[in-house]
Amino acid sequence: MKTNSKSLVEQTADKILDYIIENNLSTGDKLPNEYNLAEDLSVSRSTIREAIRALTSKNVLEVRRGLGTFVSEKRGVSEDPLGFSLLNNTHKLIEDLFELRFLLEPRMAELAAINANKEDIYELKEIKKRIESEVEKRGSKHFELDIKFHSLIAEASGNLAMIQIVPIINQSIWLYNSNSYTSNKIKKEMIISHEEILEAIVLKKPESAYKAMKKHINTVRDSLE
């Protein structure tokens, strides 16, 4: 007879993952409180807390003080899952990351123009407004919001691989080029490009979305160089 070598906390963490999948929870959705989870999974609240702590360390869950436990937007991805920090040739890495964007993101935008629903479009419009507001007030979070914008397009594409990979690529480029993203030229280009990309997605024009994203990546790459 095969015994389960996992600890009770690990088994509980697995059950929480099953709960997330079975209830179709997505990023940002809230889990039941500790008491209810403990009741549902037939374990103590201390075990639930340990399991949540373990899943939080793996970027699966996020605990917001005073609000509760939520499915993390990091989707269980570590800060450097592809080991980019171990590569010495930063300039070559940036070039290659942009090459990946050039290969993936125009197709991603094209798929988004085909598959985006009303909720996707609403979220894209909202994040676009936040980016423009941040640039107008000369805030420092426009680059983070830009990553979110591209992540939302990946989600709207319906391609599960792109949903996981694209945010990693864009986050990595920003990490190595954070100073460049303060450029007014890039900020202005970003706002114009986002308008073109979003318009194509809203109007369900895949070819236009493809071309707009391709143009956007080329322009940003040239600006950073």
C-alpha positions, 0 to 999 in steps of 0.5 A, spaced: 500 500 500 502 506 497 503 512 503 502 519 502 509 522 503 506 529 503 505 533 510 498 535 512 500 542 510 502 540 503 496 536 502 492 542 504 495 546 500 494 541 494 486 541 496 486 549 496 489 549 489 483 544 487 478 549 490 481 554 486 480 550 479 474 547 481 471 554 483 474 557 476 477 562 480 482 567 477 487 572 478 484 577 484 478 573 486 478 572 493 478 565 497 473 564 503 476 566 510 480 561 514 474 559 518 470 556 512 476 553 508 478 549 515 470 547 515 470 545 508 477 542 508 476 538 515 483 541 517 484 546 523 485 553 522 492 553 523 493 548 518 490 553 513 494 558 515 500 554 514 498 552 507 496 559 505 503 561 507 506 556 503 502 558 497 503 565 498 511 564 498 510 560 491 506 566 488 499 562 488 496 566 493 496 573 496 494 576 503 492 583 503 491 585 510 484 586 513 481 584 506 483 577 506 486 572 501 486 572 494 489 569 487 495 572 486 496 576 479 503 572 479 500 566 477 504 562 481 510 564 477 517 566 481 520 573 480 525 570 475 523 563 473 527 563 466 534 565 470 535 571 466 539 574 472 544 569 471 546 572 464 551 576 464 550 580 457 545 584 459 544 588 452 544 581 448 538 579 453 534 585 452 535 584 444 533 577 445 527 579 449 525 584 444 525 579 439 521 574 443 516 580 443 516 581 436 514 574 435 509 573 440 505 579 441 503 581 434 499 574 434 497 575 441 493 582 439 491 579 433 487 573 437 485 578 442 481 582 437 478 575 435 476 573 442 476 579 447 469 579 450 466 585 454 469 584 460 476 584 457 475 590 453 472 594 459 479 592 463 483 594 457 480 601 457 480 602 464 488 600 465 489 605 459 486 611 462 490 609 468 496 609 464 494 616 461 493 619 468 499 617 471 503 620 465 499 626 465 501 627 473 508 625 471 507 619 476 512 613 476 508 607 475 506 608 468 511 602 466 508 597 471 501 599 468 504 598 461 506 591 463 499 590 466 496 592 459 500 587 455 498 582 460 490 583 459 491 583 452 495 576 453 489 574 457 484 576 452 487 572 446 485 566 450 492 563 449 494 560 456 501 559 454 501 567 452 498 569 459 504 566 462 510 568 458 508 575 456 508 578 463 515 575 464 518 577 458 515 585 459 517 585 466 524 582 465 525 588 459 523 593 464 527 591 470 533 592 465 531 598 462 527 602 468 531 608 466 529 608 459 522 608 461 522 615 464 523 618 457 518 622 455 518 620 448 517 613 450 511 615 454 508 619 448 509 613 444 506 608 449 499 612 449 499 613 442 500 605 440 495 603 446 490 607 443 491 604 436 492 597 439 485 598 443 481 601 437 483 595 433 481 590 438 474 593 440 473 594 433 474 586 432 480 587 426 485 582 427 490 584 422 490 592 424 491 589 431 497 585 429 500 591 425 499 596 431 502 591 436 508 590 431 509 597 430 509 599 437 514 593 439 519 596 433 518 603 436 519 602 443 525 597 441 528 603 437 527 608 442 531 604 448 537 603 443 
